[in-house]
Amino acid sequence: MARSSLHLLKGIGYSISTVSVMLLAIVSWGSASKSPLLIACLLGGATTSMIGMFCRWLSYEVEKRQEKRQAGERPSLGSPSSSVNPASAAKTPRPAP
């Protein structure tokens, strides 16, 4: 599986988890609404869970961008600087393979 596909899969997984947290909070609201402490716990728990998932997703985004930046700094295998043979650069014949 390609790296970008894995990154997309992680993003989808975190989105699904966020929706799950919201659905569970909606279901729990009926009971929690009877007590201010339970309301605070429900909202605090749901919020911190979603913030945590966002932070993890954001860390993957940062890693992906850093990897792209590092890949751009390194010469690729087909770049002219990496394909120059010292023997051909000096105008000397290359040995037969």
Secondary structure, 3 states (H helix, E strand, C coil): CCHHHHHHHHHHHHHHHHHHHHHHHHHHHHHHCCCHHHHHHHHHHHHHHHHHHHHHHHHHHHHHHHHHHHHHHCCCCCCHHHHCCHHHHCCCCCCCC
